[in-house]
Amino acid sequence: MQLQKGMVVRAIAGKEMDHFYVITDLDARFAFIADGKHRPLDRPKRKNVRHLRATSTVWDIGDMTDRALRRSLQEFSAKGGY
């Protein structure tokens, strides 16, 4: 599945393993991910795209706040990540 901005992904490597994040930006080899708590939207983490697994969920993060992102990811994770 092709990664895109706003897509919810699960980290499969590193300290972030098994946590859900949203992609805030992409370049050729890296995705910038945020969760609204440890990694706010204005300071995303650069992560190799090989260490991410895409979900079928894409959100509009244009006007999303860190608090709204945190809550959305928490609900997404509680539903089993679908």
Biopython code that builds the backbone (N, CA, C, O; Angstrom):
import numpy as np
from Bio.PDB.StructureBuilder import StructureBuilder

atoms = [
    (1, "MET", "N", (0.853, -1.188, 0.000)),
    (1, "MET", "CA", (0.000, 0.000, 0.000)),
    (1, "MET", "C", (0.890, 1.239, 0.000)),
    (1, "MET", "O", (1.877, 1.303, 0.733)),
    (2, "GLN", "N", (0.546, 2.193, -0.800)),
    (2, "GLN", "CA", (1.307, 3.420, -0.921)),
    (2, "GLN", "C", (1.040, 4.330, 0.273)),
    (2, "GLN", "O", (-0.117, 4.593, 0.600)),
    (3, "LEU", "N", (2.092, 4.814, 0.928)),
    (3, "LEU", "CA", (1.951, 5.727, 2.052)),
    (3, "LEU", "C", (1.583, 7.109, 1.543)),
    (3, "LEU", "O", (1.999, 7.521, 0.460)),
    (4, "GLN", "N", (0.788, 7.823, 2.351)),
    (4, "GLN", "CA", (0.394, 9.179, 1.988)),
    (4, "GLN", "C", (0.199, 10.005, 3.247)),
    (4, "GLN", "O", (0.044, 9.470, 4.345)),
    (5, "LYS", "N", (0.209, 11.296, 3.068)),
    (5, "LYS", "CA", (0.035, 12.220, 4.182)),
    (5, "LYS", "C", (-1.341, 12.014, 4.818)),
    (5, "LYS", "O", (-2.349, 11.939, 4.117)),
    (6, "GLY", "N", (-1.377, 11.924, 6.146)),
    (6, "GLY", "CA", (-2.619, 11.725, 6.873)),
    (6, "GLY", "C", (-2.940, 10.266, 7.150)),
    (6, "GLY", "O", (-3.909, 9.975, 7.852)),
    (7, "MET", "N", (-2.149, 9.343, 6.615)),
    (7, "MET", "CA", (-2.402, 7.914, 6.803)),
    (7, "MET", "C", (-1.972, 7.480, 8.209)),
    (7, "MET", "O", (-0.934, 7.910, 8.712)),
    (8, "VAL", "N", (-2.771, 6.638, 8.821)),
    (8, "VAL", "CA", (-2.428, 6.060, 10.115)),
    (8, "VAL", "C", (-1.536, 4.853, 9.850)),
    (8, "VAL", "O", (-1.855, 3.999, 9.024)),
    (9, "VAL", "N", (-0.410, 4.795, 10.566)),
    (9, "VAL", "CA", (0.549, 3.706, 10.391)),
    (9, "VAL", "C", (0.911, 3.129, 11.755)),
    (9, "VAL", "O", (0.719, 3.767, 12.791)),
    (10, "ARG", "N", (1.442, 1.897, 11.728)),
    (10, "ARG", "CA", (1.931, 1.253, 12.938)),
    (10, "ARG", "C", (3.433, 1.082, 12.790)),
    (10, "ARG", "O", (3.904, 0.587, 11.765)),
    (11, "ALA", "N", (4.188, 1.487, 13.805)),
    (11, "ALA", "CA", (5.636, 1.322, 13.788)),
    (11, "ALA", "C", (5.961, -0.135, 14.096)),
    (11, "ALA", "O", (5.398, -0.715, 15.024)),
    (12, "ILE", "N", (6.858, -0.720, 13.327)),
    (12, "ILE", "CA", (7.219, -2.122, 13.540)),
    (12, "ILE", "C", (8.669, -2.280, 13.977)),
    (12, "ILE", "O", (9.144, -3.407, 14.119)),
    (13, "ALA", "N", (9.386, -1.177, 14.194)),
    (13, "ALA", "CA", (10.769, -1.244, 14.642)),
    (13, "ALA", "C", (11.091, -0.011, 15.472)),
    (13, "ALA", "O", (10.463, 1.036, 15.323)),
    (14, "GLY", "N", (12.077, -0.151, 16.345)),
    (14, "GLY", "CA", (12.534, 0.972, 17.151)),
    (14, "GLY", "C", (11.752, 1.114, 18.444)),
    (14, "GLY", "O", (10.953, 0.252, 18.810)),
    (15, "LYS", "N", (12.003, 2.231, 19.130)),
    (15, "LYS", "CA", (11.333, 2.492, 20.405)),
    (15, "LYS", "C", (9.830, 2.661, 20.249)),
    (15, "LYS", "O", (9.077, 2.481, 21.206)),
    (16, "GLU", "N", (9.399, 3.001, 19.058)),
    (16, "GLU", "CA", (7.980, 3.242, 18.785)),
    (16, "GLU", "C", (7.221, 1.982, 18.399)),
    (16, "GLU", "O", (6.042, 2.059, 18.052)),
    (17, "MET", "N", (7.870, 0.825, 18.451)),
    (17, "MET", "CA", (7.279, -0.422, 17.973)),
    (17, "MET", "C", (5.883, -0.660, 18.551)),
    (17, "MET", "O", (5.648, -0.485, 19.747)),
    (18, "ASP", "N", (4.965, -1.065, 17.670)),
    (18, "ASP", "CA", (3.580, -1.417, 17.998)),
    (18, "ASP", "C", (2.716, -0.245, 18.439)),
    (18, "ASP", "O", (1.654, -0.460, 19.023)),
    (19, "HIS", "N", (3.135, 0.976, 18.181)),
    (19, "HIS", "CA", (2.304, 2.143, 18.449)),
    (19, "HIS", "C", (1.817, 2.724, 17.129)),
    (19, "HIS", "O", (2.472, 2.589, 16.095)),
    (20, "PHE", "N", (0.662, 3.371, 17.182)),
    (20, "PHE", "CA", (0.077, 3.976, 15.999)),
    (20, "PHE", "C", (0.460, 5.451, 15.909)),
    (20, "PHE", "O", (0.542, 6.153, 16.917)),
    (21, "TYR", "N", (0.690, 5.898, 14.687)),
    (21, "TYR", "CA", (1.064, 7.277, 14.400)),
    (21, "TYR", "C", (0.346, 7.715, 13.135)),
    (21, "TYR", "O", (-0.228, 6.898, 12.414)),
    (22, "VAL", "N", (0.387, 9.017, 12.875)),
    (22, "VAL", "CA", (-0.149, 9.540, 11.624)),
    (22, "VAL", "C", (1.007, 10.197, 10.870)),
    (22, "VAL", "O", (1.871, 10.835, 11.472)),
    (23, "ILE", "N", (1.012, 10.035, 9.564)),
    (23, "ILE", "CA", (2.067, 10.623, 8.736)),
    (23, "ILE", "C", (1.745, 12.091, 8.490)),
    (23, "ILE", "O", (0.667, 12.434, 8.004)),
    (24, "THR", "N", (2.712, 12.959, 8.837)),
    (24, "THR", "CA", (2.521, 14.385, 8.617)),
    (24, "THR", "C", (3.184, 14.869, 7.345)),
    (24, "THR", "O", (2.778, 15.884, 6.779)),
    (25, "ASP", "N", (4.207, 14.150, 6.886)),
    (25, "ASP", "CA", (4.906, 14.518, 5.665)),
    (25, "ASP", "C", (5.715, 13.317, 5.180)),
    (25, "ASP", "O", (6.011, 12.407, 5.954)),
    (26, "LEU", "N", (6.066, 13.322, 3.918)),
    (26, "LEU", "CA", (6.837, 12.235, 3.304)),
    (26, "LEU", "C", (7.923, 12.808, 2.419)),
    (26, "LEU", "O", (7.760, 13.870, 1.819)),
    (27, "ASP", "N", (9.036, 12.089, 2.346)),
    (27, "ASP", "CA", (9.992, 12.329, 1.273)),
    (27, "ASP", "C", (10.331, 10.973, 0.669)),
    (27, "ASP", "O", (9.625, 10.001, 0.935)),
    (28, "ALA", "N", (11.356, 10.877, -0.113)),
    (28, "ALA", "CA", (11.624, 9.649, -0.860)),
    (28, "ALA", "C", (11.829, 8.426, 0.020)),
    (28, "ALA", "O", (11.371, 7.337, -0.325)),
    (29, "ARG", "N", (12.502, 8.583, 1.137)),
    (29, "ARG", "CA", (12.865, 7.434, 1.959)),
    (29, "ARG", "C", (12.307, 7.471, 3.375)),
    (29, "ARG", "O", (12.274, 6.446, 4.056)),
    (30, "PHE", "N", (11.873, 8.630, 3.818)),
    (30, "PHE", "CA", (11.439, 8.796, 5.193)),
    (30, "PHE", "C", (10.023, 9.345, 5.284)),
    (30, "PHE", "O", (9.554, 10.078, 4.413)),
    (31, "ALA", "N", (9.361, 8.962, 6.368)),
    (31, "ALA", "CA", (8.056, 9.526, 6.707)),
    (31, "ALA", "C", (8.222, 10.281, 8.015)),
    (31, "ALA", "O", (9.005, 9.877, 8.874)),
    (32, "PHE", "N", (7.501, 11.356, 8.164)),
    (32, "PHE", "CA", (7.508, 12.113, 9.399)),
    (32, "PHE", "C", (6.208, 11.789, 10.121)),
    (32, "PHE", "O", (5.119, 12.036, 9.603)),
    (33, "ILE", "N", (6.335, 11.224, 11.344)),
    (33, "ILE", "CA", (5.166, 10.717, 12.058)),
    (33, "ILE", "C", (4.967, 11.466, 13.366)),
    (33, "ILE", "O", (5.920, 11.947, 13.978)),
    (34, "ALA", "N", (3.709, 11.553, 13.780)),
    (34, "ALA", "CA", (3.355, 12.229, 15.023)),
    (34, "ALA", "C", (2.240, 11.455, 15.702)),
    (34, "ALA", "O", (1.434, 10.790, 15.052)),
    (35, "ASP", "N", (2.213, 11.558, 17.048)),
    (35, "ASP", "CA", (1.137, 10.926, 17.806)),
    (35, "ASP", "C", (0.396, 11.921, 18.699)),
    (35, "ASP", "O", (-0.588, 11.553, 19.341)),
    (36, "GLY", "N", (0.848, 13.161, 18.749)),
    (36, "GLY", "CA", (0.168, 14.176, 19.538)),
    (36, "GLY", "C", (0.587, 14.220, 20.994)),
    (36, "GLY", "O", (0.220, 15.154, 21.707)),
    (37, "LYS", "N", (1.346, 13.234, 21.455)),
    (37, "LYS", "CA", (1.789, 13.215, 22.849)),
    (37, "LYS", "C", (3.308, 13.302, 22.923)),
    (37, "LYS", "O", (3.853, 14.349, 23.274)),
    (38, "HIS", "N", (3.987, 12.222, 22.600)),
    (38, "HIS", "CA", (5.448, 12.227, 22.630)),
    (38, "HIS", "C", (6.017, 12.944, 21.423)),
    (38, "HIS", "O", (7.084, 13.555, 21.493)),
    (39, "ARG", "N", (5.306, 12.865, 20.329)),
    (39, "ARG", "CA", (5.691, 13.529, 19.089)),
    (39, "ARG", "C", (4.534, 14.399, 18.612)),
    (39, "ARG", "O", (3.635, 13.912, 17.926)),
    (40, "PRO", "N", (4.548, 15.690, 18.970)),
    (40, "PRO", "CA", (3.468, 16.579, 18.530)),
    (40, "PRO", "C", (3.546, 16.856, 17.037)),
    (40, "PRO", "O", (4.555, 16.579, 16.388)),
    (41, "LEU", "N", (2.477, 17.398, 16.514)),
    (41, "LEU", "CA", (2.382, 17.675, 15.080)),
    (41, "LEU", "C", (3.441, 18.672, 14.604)),
    (41, "LEU", "O", (3.879, 18.602, 13.456)),
    (42, "ASP", "N", (3.853, 19.589, 15.463)),
    (42, "ASP", "CA", (4.849, 20.575, 15.039)),
    (42, "ASP", "C", (6.290, 20.082, 15.201)),
    (42, "ASP", "O", (7.228, 20.791, 14.836)),
    (43, "ARG", "N", (6.477, 18.858, 15.752)),
    (43, "ARG", "CA", (7.811, 18.286, 15.925)),
    (43, "ARG", "C", (7.770, 16.782, 15.642)),
    (43, "ARG", "O", (8.040, 15.981, 16.537)),
    (44, "PRO", "N", (7.436, 16.390, 14.416)),
    (44, "PRO", "CA", (7.300, 14.959, 14.111)),
    (44, "PRO", "C", (8.649, 14.254, 14.065)),
    (44, "PRO", "O", (9.696, 14.887, 13.928)),
    (45, "LYS", "N", (8.602, 12.937, 14.183)),
    (45, "LYS", "CA", (9.803, 12.108, 14.120)),
    (45, "LYS", "C", (10.009, 11.627, 12.693)),
    (45, "LYS", "O", (9.061, 11.242, 12.008)),
    (46, "ARG", "N", (11.260, 11.654, 12.258)),
    (46, "ARG", "CA", (11.604, 11.116, 10.943)),
    (46, "ARG", "C", (11.831, 9.616, 11.098)),
    (46, "ARG", "O", (12.648, 9.194, 11.916)),
    (47, "LYS", "N", (11.121, 8.814, 10.324)),
    (47, "LYS", "CA", (11.188, 7.356, 10.434)),
    (47, "LYS", "C", (11.294, 6.752, 9.042)),
    (47, "LYS", "O", (10.615, 7.183, 8.111)),
    (48, "ASN", "N", (12.147, 5.757, 8.914)),
    (48, "ASN", "CA", (12.318, 5.051, 7.658)),
    (48, "ASN", "C", (10.998, 4.369, 7.294)),
    (48, "ASN", "O", (10.370, 3.747, 8.150)),
    (49, "VAL", "N", (10.574, 4.480, 6.042)),
    (49, "VAL", "CA", (9.287, 3.918, 5.640)),
    (49, "VAL", "C", (9.277, 2.394, 5.717)),
    (49, "VAL", "O", (8.205, 1.795, 5.801)),
    (50, "ARG", "N", (10.450, 1.752, 5.691)),
    (50, "ARG", "CA", (10.508, 0.290, 5.835)),
    (50, "ARG", "C", (10.117, -0.159, 7.242)),
    (50, "ARG", "O", (9.805, -1.332, 7.450)),
    (51, "HIS", "N", (10.131, 0.752, 8.200)),
    (51, "HIS", "CA", (9.806, 0.425, 9.580)),
    (51, "HIS", "C", (8.367, 0.771, 9.940)),
    (51, "HIS", "O", (8.017, 0.824, 11.119)),
    (52, "LEU", "N", (7.537, 1.006, 8.937)),
    (52, "LEU", "CA", (6.139, 1.359, 9.143)),
    (52, "LEU", "C", (5.243, 0.406, 8.368)),
    (52, "LEU", "O", (5.595, -0.044, 7.277)),
    (53, "ARG", "N", (4.085, 0.102, 8.939)),
    (53, "ARG", "CA", (3.068, -0.683, 8.248)),
    (53, "ARG", "C", (1.820, 0.172, 8.129)),
    (53, "ARG", "O", (1.314, 0.707, 9.116)),
    (54, "ALA", "N", (1.340, 0.290, 6.916)),
    (54, "ALA", "CA", (0.192, 1.138, 6.627)),
    (54, "ALA", "C", (-1.109, 0.475, 7.056)),
    (54, "ALA", "O", (-1.229, -0.751, 7.049)),
    (55, "THR", "N", (-2.066, 1.288, 7.423)),
    (55, "THR", "CA", (-3.432, 0.836, 7.641)),
    (55, "THR", "C", (-4.267, 1.414, 6.496)),
    (55, "THR", "O", (-3.754, 2.170, 5.671)),
    (56, "SER", "N", (-5.508, 1.072, 6.450)),
    (56, "SER", "CA", (-6.363, 1.588, 5.387)),
    (56, "SER", "C", (-7.033, 2.908, 5.770)),
    (56, "SER", "O", (-7.906, 3.386, 5.045)),
    (57, "THR", "N", (-6.642, 3.495, 6.884)),
    (57, "THR", "CA", (-7.270, 4.713, 7.395)),
    (57, "THR", "C", (-6.445, 5.939, 7.037)),
    (57, "THR", "O", (-5.234, 5.975, 7.258)),
    (58, "VAL", "N", (-7.117, 6.946, 6.481)),
    (58, "VAL", "CA", (-6.473, 8.216, 6.158)),
    (58, "VAL", "C", (-7.324, 9.328, 6.746)),
    (58, "VAL", "O", (-8.535, 9.371, 6.527)),
    (59, "TRP", "N", (-6.693, 10.228, 7.492)),
    (59, "TRP", "CA", (-7.382, 11.353, 8.123)),
    (59, "TRP", "C", (-6.907, 12.664, 7.521)),
    (59, "TRP", "O", (-5.784, 12.773, 7.028)),
    (60, "ASP", "N", (-7.794, 13.662, 7.573)),
    (60, "ASP", "CA", (-7.422, 15.015, 7.191)),
    (60, "ASP", "C", (-6.804, 15.670, 8.418)),
    (60, "ASP", "O", (-7.508, 15.945, 9.389)),
    (61, "ILE", "N", (-5.511, 15.920, 8.390)),
    (61, "ILE", "CA", (-4.825, 16.476, 9.560)),
    (61, "ILE", "C", (-4.553, 17.964, 9.411)),
    (61, "ILE", "O", (-3.803, 18.539, 10.200)),
    (62, "GLY", "N", (-5.148, 18.585, 8.420)),
    (62, "GLY", "CA", (-4.901, 19.995, 8.147)),
    (62, "GLY", "C", (-5.207, 20.907, 9.312)),
    (62, "GLY", "O", (-4.417, 21.806, 9.602)),
    (63, "ASP", "N", (-6.316, 20.712, 9.987)),
    (63, "ASP", "CA", (-6.690, 21.570, 11.114)),
    (63, "ASP", "C", (-6.752, 20.797, 12.424)),
    (63, "ASP", "O", (-7.378, 21.250, 13.382)),
    (64, "MET", "N", (-6.111, 19.636, 12.474)),
    (64, "MET", "CA", (-6.138, 18.789, 13.662)),
    (64, "MET", "C", (-5.154, 19.305, 14.715)),
    (64, "MET", "O", (-4.045, 19.728, 14.387)),
    (65, "THR", "N", (-5.568, 19.265, 15.968)),
    (65, "THR", "CA", (-4.692, 19.645, 17.078)),
    (65, "THR", "C", (-4.050, 18.388, 17.661)),
    (65, "THR", "O", (-4.456, 17.267, 17.353)),
    (66, "ASP", "N", (-3.052, 18.593, 18.500)),
    (66, "ASP", "CA", (-2.404, 17.452, 19.146)),
    (66, "ASP", "C", (-3.392, 16.685, 20.022)),
    (66, "ASP", "O", (-3.365, 15.455, 20.071)),
    (67, "ARG", "N", (-4.239, 17.400, 20.690)),
    (67, "ARG", "CA", (-5.233, 16.754, 21.561)),
    (67, "ARG", "C", (-6.210, 15.898, 20.750)),
    (67, "ARG", "O", (-6.513, 14.767, 21.132)),
    (68, "ALA", "N", (-6.692, 16.428, 19.654)),
    (68, "ALA", "CA", (-7.607, 15.673, 18.791)),
    (68, "ALA", "C", (-6.906, 14.458, 18.184)),
    (68, "ALA", "O", (-7.513, 13.395, 18.057)),
    (69, "LEU", "N", (-5.644, 14.605, 17.812)),
    (69, "LEU", "CA", (-4.875, 13.494, 17.263)),
    (69, "LEU", "C", (-4.695, 12.398, 18.301)),
    (69, "LEU", "O", (-4.869, 11.218, 17.999)),
    (70, "ARG", "N", (-4.347, 12.783, 19.520)),
    (70, "ARG", "CA", (-4.185, 11.811, 20.615)),
    (70, "ARG", "C", (-5.454, 11.009, 20.828)),
    (70, "ARG", "O", (-5.410, 9.783, 20.926)),
    (71, "ARG", "N", (-6.568, 11.685, 20.900)),
    (71, "ARG", "CA", (-7.851, 11.007, 21.121)),
    (71, "ARG", "C", (-8.228, 10.104, 19.950)),
    (71, "ARG", "O", (-8.716, 8.992, 20.152)),
    (72, "SER", "N", (-8.006, 10.573, 18.749)),
    (72, "SER", "CA", (-8.338, 9.778, 17.564)),
    (72, "SER", "C", (-7.493, 8.509, 17.508)),
    (72, "SER", "O", (-8.008, 7.431, 17.212)),
    (73, "LEU", "N", (-6.193, 8.635, 17.793)),
    (73, "LEU", "CA", (-5.324, 7.464, 17.781)),
    (73, "LEU", "C", (-5.666, 6.502, 18.917)),
    (73, "LEU", "O", (-5.554, 5.286, 18.761)),
    (74, "GLN", "N", (-6.080, 7.044, 20.051)),
    (74, "GLN", "CA", (-6.470, 6.190, 21.174)),
    (74, "GLN", "C", (-7.716, 5.379, 20.822)),
    (74, "GLN", "O", (-7.775, 4.184, 21.112)),
    (75, "GLU", "N", (-8.704, 6.009, 20.204)),
    (75, "GLU", "CA", (-9.911, 5.300, 19.779)),
    (75, "GLU", "C", (-9.584, 4.291, 18.685)),
    (75, "GLU", "O", (-10.117, 3.181, 18.678)),
    (76, "PHE", "N", (-8.707, 4.679, 17.761)),
    (76, "PHE", "CA", (-8.297, 3.785, 16.678)),
    (76, "PHE", "C", (-7.613, 2.546, 17.235)),
    (76, "PHE", "O", (-7.876, 1.434, 16.777)),
    (77, "SER", "N", (-6.755, 2.723, 18.201)),
    (77, "SER", "CA", (-6.038, 1.596, 18.817)),
    (77, "SER", "C", (-6.991, 0.712, 19.618)),
    (77, "SER", "O", (-6.840, -0.510, 19.627)),
    (78, "ALA", "N", (-7.968, 1.318, 20.288)),
    (78, "ALA", "CA", (-8.927, 0.535, 21.082)),
    (78, "ALA", "C", (-9.803, -0.348, 20.198)),
    (78, "ALA", "O", (-10.244, -1.414, 20.627)),
    (79, "LYS", "N", (-10.053, 0.089, 18.972)),
    (79, "LYS", "CA", (-10.857, -0.705, 18.029)),
    (79, "LYS", "C", (-10.054, -1.819, 17.379)),
    (79, "LYS", "O", (-10.602, -2.599, 16.601)),
    (80, "GLY", "N", (-8.794, -1.904, 17.678)),
    (80, "GLY", "CA", (-7.958, -2.945, 17.110)),
    (80, "GLY", "C", (-7.128, -2.496, 15.931)),
    (80, "GLY", "O", (-6.476, -3.320, 15.289)),
    (81, "GLY", "N", (-7.133, -1.224, 15.631)),
    (81, "GLY", "CA", (-6.304, -0.696, 14.559)),
    (81, "GLY", "C", (-6.800, -0.978, 13.163)),
    (81, "GLY", "O", (-6.006, -1.292, 12.277)),
    (82, "TYR", "N", (-8.095, -0.872, 12.948)),
    (82, "TYR", "CA", (-8.649, -1.128, 11.614)),
    (82, "TYR", "C", (-9.178, 0.156, 11.007)),
    (82, "TYR", "O", (-9.685, 0.146, 9.885)),
]
sb = StructureBuilder()
sb.init_structure("model")
sb.init_model(0)
sb.init_chain("A")
sb.init_seg("    ")
for serial, (resi, resn, name, xyz) in enumerate(atoms, 1):
    if name == "N":
        sb.init_residue(resn, " ", resi, " ")
    sb.init_atom(name, np.array(xyz, "f"), 0.0, 1.0, " ", f" {name:<3s}", serial, name[0])
structure = sb.get_structure()
